[in-house]
Amino acid sequence: MGIGAGIVLAALGAILYFGVEANVNGLDIKVVGVILMVAGVVGVVLELVLFAPRRRGTAVTNRETETY
């Protein structure tokens, strides 16, 4: 899950929790909204903490072969 997907999940969860006033038998819309918000926030945090350091590469140059 990328940062964008986490933000989309959190936004969708917030819409369900704060904006929808529907009653569905056997399903609590507010609980689904909270679950989606938590999943989105956890996804963004994991992406930033665990996966971002892997993407940072180091550039290695050989100064002996460079021409100026």
C-alpha atoms as one frame of an Amber mdcrd trajectory, in Angstrom:
protein
   0.000   0.000   0.000   1.399   3.337  -0.956   0.929   6.710   0.622  -1.848
   7.570  -1.823  -3.834   4.425  -1.062  -3.519   5.057   2.668  -4.797   8.603
   2.285  -7.709   7.396   0.152  -8.649   4.775   2.755  -8.475   7.311   5.571
 -10.564   9.818   3.618 -13.171   7.211   2.723 -13.340   6.130   6.349 -13.784
   9.722   7.485 -16.604  10.203   4.990 -18.342   7.074   6.236 -17.854   7.982
   9.884 -18.684  11.681   9.821 -20.834  12.126   6.733 -23.104   9.132   6.274
 -26.275   8.750   8.299 -27.545   5.457   6.855 -28.852   2.396   8.630 -27.896
  -0.980   7.236 -29.079  -4.190   8.867 -26.163  -6.103  10.336 -23.579  -3.428
   9.508 -22.550  -0.352  11.448 -21.336   2.277   8.985 -19.470   4.198  11.696
 -17.446   1.107  12.673 -16.534   0.504   9.028 -15.440   4.149   8.806 -13.222
   3.831  11.877 -11.666   0.624  10.539 -10.886   2.269   7.194  -9.412   5.355
   8.873  -7.168   3.219  11.093  -6.089   1.062   8.143  -5.251   4.165   6.117
  -3.219   5.786   8.877  -1.357   2.536   9.599  -0.642   2.131   5.883   0.801
   5.641   5.593   2.908   5.231   8.743   4.269   1.867   7.596   5.059   3.288
   4.183   6.985   6.195   5.664   8.781   4.293   8.418   9.529   0.900   6.890
   9.531   1.242   3.135  10.836   4.772   2.550  14.398   4.046   3.773  14.727
   1.295   1.160  13.963   3.728  -1.616  16.682   6.148  -0.636  19.675   5.148
  -2.661  23.220   6.339  -2.527  25.084   7.505  -5.574  28.627   6.255  -5.887
  31.016   8.087  -8.151  34.518   7.224  -9.127  36.500  10.455  -9.092  39.458
   8.913 -10.909  37.502   8.351 -14.102  35.572  11.623 -14.130  36.594  14.177
 -16.709  36.183  17.883 -16.154
